[in-house]
Amino acid sequence: MKALLTAEGIAVQSFNADLLYEPWEVVDDDGCPFTMFAPFWDRCLCMPDPVAPLLPPKRIAPGELPARRCPSDELVFEDESERGSNALLARAWSPGWQNADKALAAFLNGPLMDYSVNRKKADSASTSLLSPYLHFGELSVRKVFHQVRMKQLMWSNEGNHAGDESCGLFLRSIGLREYSRYLTFNHPCSLEKPLLAHLRFFPWVVDEVYFKVWRQGRTGYPLVDAGMRELWATGWLHDRIRVVVSSFFVKVLQLPWRWGMKYFWDTLLDADLESDALGWQYISGSLPDGRELDRIDNPQVPNFCSPP
């Protein structure tokens, strides 16, 4: 869009609000984009910390923005067909920036301390649950980064090695979100095509029945089925269960990973095109640092290997 508008003689300026760094700012020693997560994140951690977000203005004077008021009855937030599923989602999700701030504060003052150990537990609220807020722009990723950094410095100075490690691992998860956008910026085809060319013609099983059985949680594998039913009821899946259900989808049923990615887009509260594409490409082994396609994960137990 920027290139097209510039070609038309229109001055364009963009501002980074969704990332720690602009994609073109993070390059290797030769000035080329990274193709693997670990060196990418190592380079990010060696760079100056991103600028802290500005505080919101206390008020906007009338006339400063060319906006008009829109009566609420003109907006359609849901139709009748959506009420039932939305009522279920409302039990597990409270949108809004104030709830985002509360969720961040609750995580920083609670689960973050033991994140390095408890993040693997899929049966409890051991992760931050911040990804929907980040996706919808209700929470600044730079705000999260800086507040976790402050905790890390405090715990490091106190000699709290467990807390220090927890902060490092949580920031790594923020780094994965960053890398998903970095990868898409440098390789736009990654949303639809494997990055490893030899897997672009893999003979996936195109079977609608298998796909339906997986979606409805009727595979016969209790952990997979429980995960898929939780996804439908709450719009949420623990990271480790996402690995289990997606690995089963790709490596047992051998269905096309793009089908699974698009189903996640329809059902997850934190549905995020770039992050989901990174996760599904990783599971299907089509990234340079992805999990090998012939590595079968046990669908009976959570797999605790971290992505990239």
N, C-alpha and C positions, 0 to 999 in steps of 0.2 A: 504493500500500500504506500509506504513512504517513497519507494522508487517511482511508482506510477505518478504520484502527486508531484514529486519533484520534477519529473519529466514534463509535466504540464505547467511548470513555472510557479508552482505553489510551494511556499516555504513551509517545511514540516519540522517539528521538533517533538521528540518523544521523551518521556520521563520514566525511569525505572521505579516501579512500585511493587512488583511481584517477585523480585529476585534479590539475592545478596549482591551479585555482580552481573553486569551485562555479559552476554555470551561471548562477545568478541574481546573481552578483557582478560579471559583466562586461556592462555596458550602455552605450548611447551617451549623448550629452549630454542627451537627453530621457528617459532612464531606460528605453528600449526595447531589446529584443534586437537584435544585429547580424544582418544577412542576407547579408553578404559576408565572406569570410575576411580579406582584407587589413586593413580597419579593425578587425575583431575582434582580430587578433593585435597590431596596433599598440597597441590599448588595453591588452592583456595586458602588453606590454613596458613600458608606462608605469606599471603598478601595482607596488606593493611585491612583491619576490620572494616566492614561496610559502614557507611555513615548511618548514625542512629536516626530513626524516623522523627519527623517534626511533630510537635504536639498539635492536636487539632485546634483550629481557631475557636475562641470562645463565642464569637458571633460573626455573622456575615452581614455587613450593612446592606440595606435594601438598595437595589440597583447595581450592585457589584457583579451579579451574575444575571445573564439574560435568561431567566427561568420563569415559567408560569406555574401556578398551582394547578394540580390535577385532582379533581374530586375522587375520593376513594371508590365511589360507585361506578366510575368509568374503568377501573382496573379489574381484571378477572384473574384471581389468584388460583382458583381451582374450579373444575366443573364437577358435576354430580358423580361422574364415573371415578373421580379421584378421591372422593371424600373418605371412603373406607380405608384405603391404603395410607392416606395421609394421617388419619387418626392413629394408626399403628405407629407410624414414624414419629408422631408427636410425643409418644411415650418415651422415646429414647433420644430426642433431639430438641434443643431449644435454641433457635437461631437468634441472631442479633449481636451487635458488637459488645454490648454489656455482658451478655452470657459468654462471649468469647473471652473477655477479660477475666471473668470469674473462673472459667475453665483453665486458663493459663495460670492464674494465681494458685488454684487448687493443685495443679500438677507440680508447679515449682516448689510448693510447700509440703508436698506429700510424696507421690510416686516417684518423682525424679531422683530422690536420694538412693533408692534401691532399683533404679531402672536397669542397671547392668545385669542384675539377677532376675528380676521379676518380669522383664519384657518378654521372656520366653513363655510365660504362663498364659495360656489361652483361655483359662477359666475365670479370670478376674480382670478388673479394670486397672491393668498395670501399665498401660501406655497413655499417651497424652490426650488422645481423642480430639486433637486440635485440627486435623486435616480438613474437615468440612469448613471450619472457620477460615482457614488459610485459602482454601479453594475459592470461596465466595468473597474474599477480600474483606472479611469482618475482623481480621487479625493480620497485622503486619509481620511478615517473616523476619524482617530486620529487628522488630521489637522482640520477637521470640529469641532470636540469635543473641542479642545484647543481654537480655535478662538471664539466659542460661549461662552466658559467658561470665556474668557477674557472680552467679552461684559457683561456677567452676573456680574462679579466682579465690573466692572466699574459702571454699572447701580445701583447695590446694594449699592455701596459707595456713589452714588449721591442721594440715596433715591428714585430712579425710580422703584417703586414696579411693575408697569405694565411691564416694560422691563425685570425685574428680573423674573417675572412669565412666560413671553414669552420664555425666554431662558430655563427655567426649563421644560416647555412643549415641546419645540423643542428637547431638549436632551432626553426627554422620547421617542420621535419618533425614535431617534437614538438607544435608548435602545430596542425598539421593533425589530428593524433590528438585533441587537445583540442577542436578545432572540430567534429569529427564527433559527439562526445558533446553538445556545446553545441547543435548543430543538431537532434539527435534529441530532446533535452530540450524545446526550444522548438517543434519541429514533429514530433511522434511519427509523423505519416503519412509522413515522408520515407523510412522503411524500405520502403514499398510503393508510394507514389505520387510522381510528379514534383512538385517545389515550384512549377514554372511551370505554371499551370493549362491553358494552351493545348496542352501536350504530353500531357495525360492521356488523350487519345483518339487518339494517334498510331497509324496502322494498322501495327503490327508484324507481321512475317511469322511465323506460328505453324507452324514446320516442324521436326518431330522429327529428320528426316534431317540437315538442316543442323546442328542442335544436336549430334548424335552425331558428325558429321564434325569439328566444331570441338573437341569434348571429346577425341577420339582423336588429334588432331594429323594429320589427313588432308585438310587444305584445299588442299594443293598450293602453299602459300606457305611457303617454308622457315623463315623467322623465326617466323611464327605457329605452325607445327607443332612447331618445336624448343621453343618456350616451353611449349606445352601438354603435350608429353611430359616436359619437365623438371618441370612442376608435378605430374604424376602420379607420377613416380619419386621426387621429393625433398620434395614438399610446399612448395616454395619457388619464387618468381619475383621477379626483380629488378624494381624499381619501373617502370623504363622498358619492360620487356617486358610488364608488366601493362597498361600503356597501349596497347601495340601489339595484344595479343590481345583486349582488351576493346573497343578502337576497331573492330577488324575485325568482332567479334561484332555490335556495334550498327550500324555504318555501312555495312558491306559485306553482311553476311548479314541485317541489319535484324531480328535476333531480339530479343525483349523483354529489356531489361536486367536485369529481376528474375530471369530464368533464369540468366544469367551470374553474378549476385551470389550466388545460392543454390548454384551449382556451386563457386564459390570457397569458400563456407562449408563444403562437404563435403571439400575437398581441401587448402586452405592450412593449414600449421602455425600461422600467425598469424591464422587466420580470425577476423575481428572484425566483428561485424554493423554497428556504426556507421561504422567506417572504410571497409568495403567499400561500404556504401550511399552514402557521400560520393563515393567514387571512381567508382562506376558512374553516379551522377547527374551527376557532373561530365562524364564522357565522353559521356553521352547528351544533354548540353546542357540539362538540366532544372533547373539551379541558376541563380540570378541572375548568378553570375560563372563559370558553366560554359563548356565549349567548345561552340561552335555545333554543332547537330546536322548541318548541311550541310557542316561542315569535315571532309574525309576525310583520315585519316592514312595515310601510305604504309606498307603492311604488309610491305615489303621491308627497311626500315631502322628502327632504334629512333628514336622521336620524343623529342627532348630538351627539349620544353616542359614546364615544371613545372605541376602542378595548381594550382588557384585563384590 
